[in-house]
Amino acid sequence: VPPEWFGIQLHELYYPKDVRVEFTGGGLEHLSPIRGFQFFETFTVLDADVIGVVGEHPVVARRALGKGSILYIGTFVGHSYDFDTEPELRGLIRHIAAEAGVVPTVEAGSGCFVRTAPSGNGTIIIVTNPRDRDAAPWLTFPTLRGSLKDLLTGEDLGPVTKQRHT
């Protein structure tokens, strides 16, 4: 995607050993810095707001687009080769999702991920462990109500609450 679509013009690439992106605007100032990987690129703002920096260099820009906005992050984030999303990146993703009005129906922990699908009067929840070792994920249900049943064993797992289930 051409950087001009994001309201910026790219300048230089830097390859430091440690890249930490700090949020300085756009309502993201409360978030912890996120780790970048391998490089960061600097830019000049054409038609956007700088909302994140590495040192003195602008590396995150937000530009209004339609009824929302578009975000440019000038480094790889979440690019580690494990399955645990760093808490700082999760914070950014949750902030962006909340801003867009997106609320998860189910969340999973322990490096697992979850998908949901409607089924009759209920919801099928599929929990996947992508690791090569066992995991005991916790699940939270911010919006779902009802009871849980293991479709593989037929076991009744009890009512859904807002608390974590393992």
C-alpha positions, -999 to 999 in steps of 0.1 A, spaced: 0 0 0 15 34 -9 24 53 23 7 84 9 -26 66 15 -17 69 52 -9 106 49 28 102 52 60 101 31 87 76 41 123 87 47 148 63 63 151 29 78 169 22 110 180 -12 123 186 -9 160 188 -39 183 158 -28 204 128 -10 190 103 4 215 73 24 201 59 49 226 24 63 220 23 101 222 -12 110 209 -45 99 195 -58 88 229 -32 60 230 -9 78 255 -20 55 283 -8 24 266 26 9 274 53 10 247 52 -19 223 81 -38 209 90 -35 173 112 -60 154 143 -57 131 138 -21 120 117 11 121 110 36 93 107 73 98 84 96 78 72 131 72 36 138 79 16 150 48 -20 146 61 -21 126 94 -14 128 131 18 115 147 7 93 176 38 72 182 76 76 182 108 57 186 130 82 204 125 114 185 114 97 153 77 96 143 68 60 135 30 57 141 5 79 122 -33 80 122 -53 95 94 -91 100 92 -106 78 65 -143 76 58 -162 72 92 -131 59 109 -93 61 107 -63 42 94 -32 35 114 4 32 100 30 15 123 65 18 108 79 -15 123 69 -51 127 48 -55 159 39 -89 172 65 -104 150 80 -128 176 81 -164 166 60 -177 195 23 -178 200 20 -155 229 9 -120 219 27 -95 241 5 -78 266 14 -44 252 3 -53 217 -29 -69 231 -35 -35 248 -32 -17 214 -54 -42 197 -81 -40 224 -80 -2 223 -84 -1 185 -112 -27 187 -130 -8 214 -127 24 195 -144 6 165 -171 -8 188 -159 -44 184 -165 -66 214 -153 -102 215 -178 -129 224 -151 -151 239 -115 -146 247 -88 -173 254 -55 -173 272 -25 -195 275 -15 -189 239 -47 -204 225 -71 -187 202 -108 -190 198 -133 -189 170 -171 -188 173 -199 -198 149 -237 -195 153 -255 -228 156 -292 -229 159 -300 -211 192 -265 -213 204 -229 -206 196 -201 -231 189 -168 -222 205 -137 -237 190 -105 -234 211 -73 -241 193 -39 -247 209 -13 -241 182 16 -251 204 33 -285 204 26 -288 242 -5 -290 264 -22 -259 275 -50 -252 300 -65 -220 286 -88 -197 305 -119 -184 287 -138 -153 293 -172 -145 279 -178 -107 278 -211 -110 259 -223 -146 258 -248 -161 283 -262 -196 287 -244 -229 295 -214 -247 282 -213 -282 268 -183 -301 255 -193 -312 220 -167 -339 218 -176 -356 251 -211 -344 257 -201 -332 292 -221 -304 307 -196 -277 318 -220 -254 336 -233 -219 331 -214 -192 313 -204 -163 336 -182 -133 331 -155 -150 352 -127 -170 337 -133 -207 329 -105 -232 325 
